[in-house]
Amino acid sequence: MDNPYAPIEARILDVADENSAIKTLVLKPDQPLVFEPGQFVMVGMPGVGESPFGVSSSCFDKDSFAVSVQVQPHGKNTMALHEAKPGQTALVRGPFGNCYPMDYFKGREVYVVGGGVGMAPMRAVLLALLHEADQYKKIVLRYGARNPELRMYKDLCLSWETDPRIDVTYTVDVADESWRHNVGVVTSIMREDDIEDVPNAVAVGCGPPIMLRFMVPLLLKMGFKPEHMYFSMEKNMSCGMGMCGHCRIGNYYVCKDGPVFTYDQIRDFPDAWT
Ligand code: FES
Protein backbone atom coordinates (compact mmCIF):
# COMPACT_ATOMS: atom_id res chain seq x y z
CA MET A 1 0.00 0.00 0.00
CA ASP A 2 1.59 3.31 -1.11
CA ASN A 3 -0.13 5.69 1.30
CA PRO A 4 -0.60 4.03 4.70
CA TYR A 5 -3.34 6.52 5.64
CA ALA A 6 -5.47 5.82 2.58
CA PRO A 7 -7.74 2.79 2.94
CA ILE A 8 -8.48 0.51 0.04
CA GLU A 9 -11.83 -1.14 -0.59
CA ALA A 10 -12.21 -4.85 0.05
CA ARG A 11 -15.21 -6.99 -0.84
CA ILE A 12 -16.41 -9.28 1.92
CA LEU A 13 -16.42 -12.80 0.47
CA ASP A 14 -17.43 -14.78 3.54
CA VAL A 15 -18.47 -14.31 7.16
CA ALA A 16 -18.19 -17.41 9.35
CA ASP A 17 -19.14 -17.88 13.00
CA GLU A 18 -16.25 -19.15 15.10
CA ASN A 19 -18.22 -18.93 18.33
CA SER A 20 -20.77 -16.62 19.96
CA ALA A 21 -18.25 -13.72 20.14
CA ILE A 22 -15.96 -14.17 17.13
CA LYS A 23 -16.56 -14.19 13.37
CA THR A 24 -13.98 -14.72 10.65
CA LEU A 25 -14.31 -12.45 7.64
CA VAL A 26 -12.66 -13.28 4.33
CA LEU A 27 -11.96 -10.15 2.28
CA LYS A 28 -10.82 -9.58 -1.28
CA PRO A 29 -9.01 -6.23 -1.51
CA ASP A 30 -9.14 -4.11 -4.66
CA GLN A 31 -5.35 -4.03 -4.69
CA PRO A 32 -3.10 -6.95 -3.75
CA LEU A 33 -2.30 -7.02 -0.06
CA VAL A 34 1.01 -8.73 0.56
CA PHE A 35 1.58 -9.67 4.18
CA GLU A 36 3.71 -12.00 6.29
CA PRO A 37 2.57 -14.09 9.28
CA GLY A 38 2.33 -11.92 12.40
CA GLN A 39 1.39 -8.67 10.68
CA PHE A 40 -1.91 -6.89 11.26
CA VAL A 41 -4.33 -4.81 9.21
CA MET A 42 -6.83 -2.08 10.05
CA VAL A 43 -10.33 -3.09 8.91
CA GLY A 44 -13.55 -1.14 9.21
CA MET A 45 -16.99 -0.62 7.78
CA PRO A 46 -17.32 2.66 5.87
CA GLY A 47 -18.42 5.54 8.07
CA VAL A 48 -18.13 3.50 11.28
CA GLY A 49 -14.41 3.33 12.11
CA GLU A 50 -11.56 0.89 11.91
CA SER A 51 -9.88 -1.61 14.24
CA PRO A 52 -6.63 -3.59 14.15
CA PHE A 53 -6.72 -7.33 13.50
CA GLY A 54 -3.93 -9.84 13.09
CA VAL A 55 -4.26 -11.51 9.70
CA SER A 56 -5.37 -15.11 10.30
CA SER A 57 -5.09 -16.57 6.80
CA SER A 58 -2.18 -17.97 4.81
CA CYS A 59 0.29 -15.48 3.33
CA PHE A 60 0.36 -17.80 0.31
CA ASP A 61 -3.26 -16.87 -0.52
CA LYS A 62 -2.64 -13.88 -2.75
CA ASP A 63 -6.23 -12.94 -3.66
CA SER A 64 -7.89 -12.67 -0.30
CA PHE A 65 -7.13 -12.56 3.41
CA ALA A 66 -9.01 -13.30 6.62
CA VAL A 67 -9.38 -11.59 9.98
CA SER A 68 -11.14 -12.95 13.04
CA VAL A 69 -13.21 -10.29 14.76
CA GLN A 70 -14.11 -10.47 18.43
CA VAL A 71 -17.09 -8.27 19.12
CA GLN A 72 -16.25 -5.62 21.72
CA PRO A 73 -18.89 -4.26 24.07
CA HIS A 74 -19.64 -0.71 22.85
CA GLY A 75 -17.31 -1.35 19.90
CA LYS A 76 -19.29 0.07 16.99
CA ASN A 77 -16.85 -1.14 14.35
CA THR A 78 -16.56 -4.71 15.60
CA MET A 79 -20.37 -4.84 15.88
CA ALA A 80 -20.69 -3.51 12.31
CA LEU A 81 -18.19 -6.12 11.07
CA HIS A 82 -20.21 -8.85 12.82
CA GLU A 83 -23.34 -7.65 11.05
CA ALA A 84 -21.63 -7.40 7.65
CA LYS A 85 -22.76 -9.71 4.86
CA PRO A 86 -20.90 -11.23 1.91
CA GLY A 87 -20.92 -8.78 -1.00
CA GLN A 88 -20.60 -5.69 1.18
CA THR A 89 -17.52 -3.47 1.05
CA ALA A 90 -15.14 -2.90 3.96
CA LEU A 91 -12.14 -0.56 4.13
CA VAL A 92 -8.65 -1.87 4.79
CA ARG A 93 -5.26 -0.33 5.58
CA GLY A 94 -2.00 -2.15 5.98
CA PRO A 95 -0.39 -4.51 6.51
CA PHE A 96 1.41 -3.03 9.49
CA GLY A 97 3.99 -4.21 12.00
CA ASN A 98 6.72 -6.79 11.86
CA CYS A 99 6.38 -10.49 11.20
CA TYR A 100 7.71 -13.87 12.27
CA PRO A 101 11.13 -14.68 10.76
CA MET A 102 9.87 -17.71 8.84
CA ASP A 103 13.17 -18.16 7.01
CA TYR A 104 15.00 -18.39 10.34
CA PHE A 105 12.48 -21.05 11.46
CA LYS A 106 13.39 -23.29 8.52
CA GLY A 107 15.20 -26.47 9.52
CA ARG A 108 14.02 -26.13 13.13
CA GLU A 109 11.28 -27.57 15.29
CA VAL A 110 8.55 -24.94 15.66
CA TYR A 111 6.47 -25.09 18.85
CA VAL A 112 3.27 -23.06 18.50
CA VAL A 113 1.12 -22.32 21.55
CA GLY A 114 -2.21 -20.53 21.18
CA GLY A 115 -4.77 -19.44 23.72
CA GLY A 116 -8.24 -17.99 23.16
CA VAL A 117 -8.48 -15.42 20.39
CA GLY A 118 -4.68 -15.50 20.24
CA MET A 119 -5.15 -18.40 17.85
CA ALA A 120 -5.84 -15.88 15.06
CA PRO A 121 -2.23 -14.89 14.32
CA MET A 122 -1.13 -18.44 15.19
CA ARG A 123 -3.37 -19.72 12.40
CA ALA A 124 -1.49 -17.53 9.90
CA VAL A 125 1.80 -18.95 11.20
CA LEU A 126 0.58 -22.54 11.10
CA LEU A 127 -0.83 -22.24 7.58
CA ALA A 128 2.48 -20.80 6.38
CA LEU A 129 4.43 -23.59 8.12
CA LEU A 130 2.20 -26.28 6.66
CA HIS A 131 2.43 -24.79 3.17
CA GLU A 132 6.13 -25.64 3.22
CA ALA A 133 6.03 -28.37 5.88
CA ASP A 134 9.05 -30.18 4.48
CA GLN A 135 11.18 -27.10 5.25
CA TYR A 136 10.67 -27.47 9.01
CA LYS A 137 11.97 -30.20 11.27
CA LYS A 138 8.74 -30.51 13.23
CA ILE A 139 5.52 -28.50 13.60
CA VAL A 140 3.78 -28.67 16.96
CA LEU A 141 0.56 -26.97 18.10
CA ARG A 142 -0.68 -26.75 21.67
CA TYR A 143 -4.01 -24.91 21.75
CA GLY A 144 -6.17 -24.07 24.74
CA ALA A 145 -9.56 -22.40 25.07
CA ARG A 146 -11.89 -21.71 27.97
CA ASN A 147 -14.47 -24.25 26.78
CA PRO A 148 -15.26 -26.26 23.61
CA GLU A 149 -17.69 -23.67 22.25
CA LEU A 150 -15.11 -20.87 22.48
CA ARG A 151 -12.53 -22.72 20.36
CA MET A 152 -11.76 -21.10 17.02
CA TYR A 153 -11.25 -22.76 13.63
CA LYS A 154 -12.96 -25.97 14.77
CA ASP A 155 -12.98 -27.64 11.32
CA LEU A 156 -9.33 -26.81 10.68
CA CYS A 157 -8.34 -28.07 14.13
CA LEU A 158 -10.25 -31.29 13.45
CA SER A 159 -8.42 -31.80 10.14
CA TRP A 160 -5.05 -31.28 11.85
CA GLU A 161 -5.79 -34.18 14.23
CA THR A 162 -5.16 -36.59 11.35
CA ASP A 163 -2.54 -34.52 9.49
CA PRO A 164 0.84 -36.27 9.76
CA ARG A 165 2.67 -32.97 9.18
CA ILE A 166 1.62 -31.51 12.52
CA ASP A 167 1.57 -32.75 16.13
CA VAL A 168 -1.47 -31.24 17.87
CA THR A 169 -2.88 -31.40 21.37
CA TYR A 170 -5.97 -29.47 22.43
CA THR A 171 -7.26 -28.54 25.84
CA VAL A 172 -10.11 -26.59 27.43
CA ASP A 173 -10.38 -25.21 30.94
CA VAL A 174 -13.94 -26.50 31.31
CA ALA A 175 -15.17 -29.46 29.24
CA ASP A 176 -18.62 -30.63 28.21
CA GLU A 177 -19.83 -34.13 27.33
CA SER A 178 -18.69 -33.75 23.68
CA TRP A 179 -15.06 -33.02 24.57
CA ARG A 180 -12.54 -35.80 23.71
CA HIS A 181 -9.29 -34.02 24.52
CA ASN A 182 -7.42 -32.72 27.57
CA VAL A 183 -9.01 -30.68 30.33
CA GLY A 184 -6.83 -28.05 31.98
CA VAL A 185 -4.96 -24.88 31.14
CA VAL A 186 -2.70 -24.82 28.08
CA THR A 187 0.47 -25.30 30.12
CA SER A 188 -0.90 -28.70 31.18
CA ILE A 189 -0.35 -29.98 27.62
CA MET A 190 3.18 -28.62 27.21
CA ARG A 191 5.74 -31.35 27.88
CA GLU A 192 9.52 -31.41 27.76
CA ASP A 193 9.55 -34.36 25.34
CA ASP A 194 7.40 -32.45 22.80
CA ILE A 195 10.66 -31.18 21.29
CA GLU A 196 13.81 -33.17 20.55
CA ASP A 197 16.44 -30.51 19.80
CA VAL A 198 15.30 -27.69 22.04
CA PRO A 199 18.45 -25.50 21.83
CA ASN A 200 17.71 -25.04 18.15
CA ALA A 201 13.91 -25.05 18.34
CA VAL A 202 11.73 -21.94 18.29
CA ALA A 203 8.54 -21.28 20.27
CA VAL A 204 5.75 -19.08 18.95
CA GLY A 205 2.89 -17.98 21.18
CA CYS A 206 -0.12 -15.74 21.41
CA GLY A 207 -2.78 -15.52 24.07
CA PRO A 208 -3.96 -13.56 27.07
CA PRO A 209 -1.22 -12.08 29.29
CA ILE A 210 -2.03 -14.49 32.11
CA MET A 211 -1.39 -17.41 29.78
CA LEU A 212 1.92 -15.94 28.61
CA ARG A 213 2.96 -15.39 32.23
CA PHE A 214 2.54 -19.08 33.00
CA MET A 215 3.86 -20.24 29.65
CA VAL A 216 7.19 -18.39 29.78
CA PRO A 217 8.71 -20.24 32.78
CA LEU A 218 7.62 -23.54 31.28
CA LEU A 219 9.24 -22.77 27.91
CA LEU A 220 12.43 -21.76 29.72
CA LYS A 221 12.30 -24.98 31.76
CA MET A 222 11.85 -26.95 28.55
CA GLY A 223 15.12 -25.36 27.40
CA PHE A 224 14.00 -22.77 24.84
CA LYS A 225 16.41 -19.86 24.52
CA PRO A 226 14.87 -16.44 25.37
CA GLU A 227 15.78 -15.20 21.90
CA HIS A 228 13.98 -18.20 20.38
CA MET A 229 10.66 -17.47 22.15
CA TYR A 230 8.46 -15.29 19.91
CA PHE A 231 5.17 -13.76 21.02
CA SER A 232 2.46 -11.82 19.21
CA MET A 233 1.65 -9.20 21.80
CA GLU A 234 -1.92 -7.97 22.05
CA LYS A 235 -2.05 -4.49 23.50
CA ASN A 236 -4.82 -1.93 23.09
CA MET A 237 -4.06 -0.54 19.69
CA SER A 238 -5.75 2.53 18.36
CA CYS A 239 -3.94 4.37 15.56
CA GLY A 240 -1.84 1.35 14.55
CA MET A 241 0.89 3.69 13.34
CA GLY A 242 2.99 4.75 16.32
CA MET A 243 1.10 8.02 16.88
CA CYS A 244 -1.22 7.61 19.88
CA GLY A 245 0.97 5.77 22.40
CA HIS A 246 -1.84 3.38 23.47
CA CYS A 247 0.12 0.24 22.73
CA ARG A 248 3.33 0.81 24.69
CA ILE A 249 5.32 -2.04 26.17
CA GLY A 250 8.35 -0.57 27.90
CA ASN A 251 10.29 1.31 25.23
CA TYR A 252 8.32 -0.24 22.41
CA TYR A 253 5.15 0.50 20.50
CA VAL A 254 3.46 -2.80 19.72
CA CYS A 255 2.05 -1.43 16.48
CA LYS A 256 5.38 -0.20 15.11
CA ASP A 257 8.09 -2.25 16.81
CA GLY A 258 5.93 -5.40 17.05
CA PRO A 259 3.49 -7.00 17.29
CA VAL A 260 6.05 -9.85 17.27
CA PHE A 261 8.65 -9.68 20.03
CA THR A 262 11.11 -12.18 21.43
CA TYR A 263 11.03 -12.87 25.14
CA ASP A 264 14.54 -11.47 25.22
CA GLN A 265 13.23 -8.07 24.10
CA ILE A 266 10.34 -7.68 26.54
CA ARG A 267 11.18 -9.83 29.56
CA ASP A 268 11.95 -6.83 31.78
CA PHE A 269 8.82 -4.80 30.99
CA PRO A 270 6.04 -5.54 33.50
CA ASP A 271 3.38 -4.07 31.19
CA ALA A 272 4.03 -6.90 28.73
CA TRP A 273 2.57 -9.42 31.15
CA THR A 274 -0.52 -7.66 32.52
S1 FES B 1 -1.64 2.00 18.34
FE1 FES B 1 -1.14 4.10 18.44
S2 FES B 1 0.94 4.11 18.94
FE2 FES B 1 0.48 2.01 18.66
Residues whose N, C-alpha, C, O or C-beta is under 5 A from the ligand:
A	BS01	FES	N236 M237 S238 C239 G240 M241 G242 M243 C244 G245 H246 C247 Y253 C255
